[in-house]
Structure formats: structure tokens, C-alpha cells
């Protein structure tokens, strides 16, 4: 009998899909070796379809705070539980461990004490000593544990560059940054069209707008673009895996640690806070990223940081978690 893993993450129009997507990416890496169940609050039709492609079962939880207790009632004690969100406190971790479960937490902020058996933080350059944890807690840090979908881990071939820039500001884009940066990109008179992935259609009719894309379609867009522009989130790691040079910044605190790792390792052209970015700074950054020698340098560093053994590492570690 295969061991059961219950993945617990939420996503939606207001909070974005980052936690949901990267947790589902982990489930996809493990679903041939474990019985995978995904637990989430009020999933959309899109989320249900994505879960059904990968997992063997689903638990639908209520939107209100009763979801914490209701989730615990589904645990028998012989499962591995994977938690991914900021509101899972140390006390909640202890409640899961008290059931007898093994526990894995995905983290961005290292802002609490971890009693989990494993903590995953796929940002580069995180100091292990910044974590408050138990002596048995194993830390999996850096791009060698990148939580990215299989479509971004595929071999890279040659592809026609149809677009100058691929812009993705995330599912929520609460500050409407897409519209702001589209206008500045247009002012740079790029030779090829700008591709924009967004839930809201840009006002400009001069861009190629995409929405409701699957992972393969986004991966193909990356391969078809000369450079990208993304926040320092999972999409940035996916771009590194496709060896796409890109501009990046941050607009929420949980993106800062990944941003610092990208900057330190030269994996992107880093431009700081996207909320404070001045127009002339962004224009200069666009000019820099369009230089061929700059793009070649970034692609070389990206290639060195990501390999094709990510899935094998996770399978091996999860199989040993009960030892």
C-alpha cells in the first residue's frame, strides 16, 4: 500500500494562486509513489480540474475559520501532511503532529518556530540559522528543491522568439502593476509584440493578452520570448528553469527573500520595489535586458542553478520520512 500525502493549500482571485500552484507541483512529483489528496477551501472550477489531473482525491473545506478544525478531523495519523500558507501557526503544526502524522511545511518568511519534520524554502541564499526549529527538523533550501511544475522542468529546445517581453504580475496583481508597466514597455519601442498573462484584459490593444493558461502554455510563452518581467515569486523560478532572462522586483514582503537570492546569484536583472520604481529606472532596466551580452550572462547563471534531479530528490526524501 502506498503512503498517503495530504496537501493543504489555498488559492483564489484575492490571494493569488502561488501557494496552490507550487503545492500542486510537489504533488505531481510525488503522485506515482504516494496516494495524494489535496485539501483546499472552496476550490474554483479551474482548481478542481487541476487537482483532478494530478491527485487521487480531494477534500473541500469551508471558507471560514472552521477549516482549521475540519481539516484535523480528516487525519488518521498515518499520513504525511504538507502545509503551505502563512496562517498555519506553530500551535497548528503541533496539533497535526499530535495526530501522529509526519509534517512538511513550505515556507517563505521563516517567521515562526517549526516543529515540522521537513521545511521547504526554494529561495536561493537563505541562511539556515535564520530558522527557529526543532533539532529533528530538516531544511530543504534553494533551487535544488524548486517547487515548479513538470512543464518547466522539460529539456529546452530551440524556439522562434515571437515576443519581445513576457509580462506576468501574478493572478491577483492587487496594485494593477500590469497596466502601469505595459505603458512603459510600449514607450521603449520594442521590435516585437509584448505578451501579457493576466486575469484582467489590458486597456492597450497593442499587446498580446493571454489568460486562463495552463503550465505548458506559459512555458511555451517563456520559450517564445526574448525576456520576461515577473515579481520575485514562483514564476521567477519557472523562468530560470526555462533559461529566460528577466527583470524582477517585489511588491509584498514574502517576495523579498527570493528577490535577494536572485540578485545575489545574478539570475535576473533586479530592480527593487515595484511599488517605488521610477519610470526612468524601469526604462534603463529594459535597455539593459535587451543587450544580448546581458541576456547570455543571465542564462548561463540560470543553467548552473537548476538541474533535472528535483523530482528525484523529493521522491527520495518523502520515501525516507518515516525512517
N, C-alpha and C positions, 0 to 999 in steps of 0.2 A: 504494500500500500504506500502511495506517495504521501509525504507530509503535506499538511495544509498551510498555506500562507494567506493571511487576510490583510489586504492592503487597504489602508484607511486614509483617504484624501478627498478634498472637496475642490470644486471649481465652478465658475459661473460668470455671467456678464459683469458683475460688480467687483469680484475679487480676482478675476482673470483665471486662466487655465494652467498656470505654471505648475502648481503642486500636483494637480490631477495628471497632467501630461507626463511629467517625469516619473511619477509613481507607476503609471501605466507602462512606461518604457521599461522599468525594472521588472514588472510582471511579465512583459513579453520576453525578457531574457531568461526568465525562470520557469515559464509555463510548460515546458516539455519535461521538467524534472519534479515539479510540485503541483499540487492541486491548488489553483489560485482563485481566490474570491476577492471581489472588490466591493468595499463598503463606502458609500458616499451619500450626501444629503441631496434630496430632490434632484436627481440627475436629469439633464435635458435629453432630448431625443438623440442629439449628437453624442453625448457621453455614453448613453446606453448602447448605441451602435458600436462605439469604440471599445467599450468593456466587453461586449459580446464577442468581438473578434479575437480577443486575447484570453479572457478569463473563463473559468469553468462555472462560475456562479457570481451572483450579485446580491448585496444587502442594501436596501434603500432605507435611509434614515431620515427622521423629521428635520425640518429646518430650524426649529427652536432648540434651546439648550438641553432638552431631554435626550438629544442624540448621544451625549456623553454616556449616560447610564444605559440607554438602549443598546449601544454597541457592546458594552460589557456583558450583557445578557446573552450575546451570541457566542461568547468564548467558552470553550470546553476546558481549555487548559493545556491542550496538546498541540496548539498552533504556534506558528511564527506570526507575529503581528508587525506590520510596517506602518508607522505613523509619519505623516507629512503635513504639518501645519504649525503655526506659532502658538495656537491656543491649547496645545497638548502640554500641560504643566508637568512638573516633576511628580506631583501627587497622582496625576492621572497615569503616568508611567508606572508608578508603584502599584496602582490598582490593577493594571494589566499583568504585571509581574506576579502579583499575589494570586492571580488565577492559575499560575503555573506556566504561562506562555513564555516563549522567548520573544524578545522585543528588539526591533530595529527602528531607529529614528533617523529621518532625513532632516538636516539642519542647514540653516544659512547664517544664523545670528550668534550661536554659542552663548546664549543669554540666560541659561538655566543649568541646574545640575542634572546630569543624565545618569539614570540607573539602567539604561538600555544595555543590551549585550553588544550591539553594534550601533555606531553613529556614522552616517554618511554625509560628507560635505564635499561636493565635487568642485569647489572653487580651488584654484591654484594658490599656493603660498600661505595657507592657513597655518598658524603656529599651534601645534598640538597642546602646548602649555596654556593656551588661552581657554581650554575646556575645563569645566568643573564636571568630574565624572567619577564613577566607581572604579576600583582597581581592575575589575574584570572587563570593563567597557573597552571594546576595540574600536579605534578610529580609522575610518577609510576616507582619506583626504586626497583631493586633487583629481586631475583629468583621467587618471587611470581607473577611476571609479565614476566616470561621467554617466549620468542618467539620461542617455539620449536614445532615441528610437532607432530601430534597425535600418530604416531608410537612410539615416545619416551616417551609419557605420559601413555602408556598402563601398566597394572599391570605386575610385574616382577615375572616370574616363575623360575623353575629350568631348567638348560640347560647344556649340555655337553660342557666342555671347550676344543675346538678343537685347539685353537691358544694360543700361549704364549702372544704375543703382537699384538695389532691392531694399525697400524700407519696411520694417516690421516693428511697431512700437508695443506689441502685446495685445492680448484680447480685450483688456479693459481700457487702456490708454486714457486714464482719468483726466489728464491735463490737455487732451486733444493735441498732443505734440505732432501727430502725423501731419495735420493740416499746416501747422507752422513751418515744419521743415520741408514739406513739399514745395512751398513757395520759394524758399531759399535755394533748394536744389535746382529749381527751374531757372533761377537767375544766373546760374553758373553755365548755362547753355551747353549742357552735356550732349554729346553726339547721338546717344541712343536713348530710347524711352526710359522713364522711371517706372519700376514695378512697385506697387504698394499692396501689402496684405493688411487688411483692416476690416473690422466688422461694420464700420460706417463708410459709406462711399465718399471719397474726397470731393470737394466742391470743384476742383480743377478737372476739366475734361481732357487734359493733356497728359494724363498718366494712365498706366495700365493697372486697373483695380482688380484685386482678387480677394475673395472671401470664402469661408467655409472650405478651406483647402485641407486635404489630408497630408500626412507626413511626406509621402512620396512626391506630391505636387510641390510642396515647399522645398524639399531637397532639390528637385529639378530646377526650380526658380533660382536657387543659390548657384547651381552649376551654370545657369544661363546668364548670370550677372557678373559684371566686371568688379563691383564692390558692393558692400552692404552697409546698412546703418541700423543698428539694433541697440536696445538697452542691455546692460550687463546682467542678463538672465540666461535661462537655459538655451534660448535661441542663439545666443552668442557662442556657446559651446558647440551647438549643432553646426554653426558656420565654421568654426575651427575644424571640425571633423570633415567638412567639405572643402577645406583649404580655400575659403573665400576671404580675401582681405576685407576689413570692415571698420567703420567708425563706431565708437561706442561711448556711452556715458551712463549716468544713473539718475533716477528721479525719485527713488524711495530708498530707505536705509538698508533694506535687505539686499540691495544690489551692490553696495559699496565694497564688500569683501571680494566678490567675484571680479568687480572692476579693478581692484588693486592687483589681483593676480594676473589679469590680462595685461595691465600696464607694465608690471614688473617683468613679465616674460616676453614683452614685445609681440603679443599675439593679435593685437589690433591697434588702431590709431585712437588713443584715448583722449577724450575732450572734456572730461569733468562733468559737473552737474548740468543736466539737460534743461533744468528749470532756469538756471542762471546764465546759460550760454548766450553770448552776444553774436549778433548776425555776422560781423566781420570775422569773428573767431571760427564760426562754422564754415564760412566761405573759404577761409585759409585751409581748414582741415580737408575740405573737398578737393581743393587744388593739390594738396599733399598726397591724398589717397589715389588720385588719378595718375600719379607718377609711376611708371612701370617698375622702376627700381625699388620703390617703396613697397609695391604690392608683392614683388618677388621675395623681398626680405621677410615680410609678414607670413607669406605662405610657407616659406622654409621653416620658420619657427613653429607654425601650427603643425606641420607634418611631424616634427620631432616630439610634440607633446601628446599626440593621440595615436594609439595603436589599435590593432584589431583583436585584442585579447580581453576587452572589457567584459563581454558576456561570460567568458570562461572564468574570469576572476570571481564574478558574482555567484555563478553556479557552485564553484568550489567552496566559497566562504559560507553560503547558505546550507550546503550539504554537511558542513562541519559544525554548524551552530549548536547542535545538541551534544557534541562530544565533550 
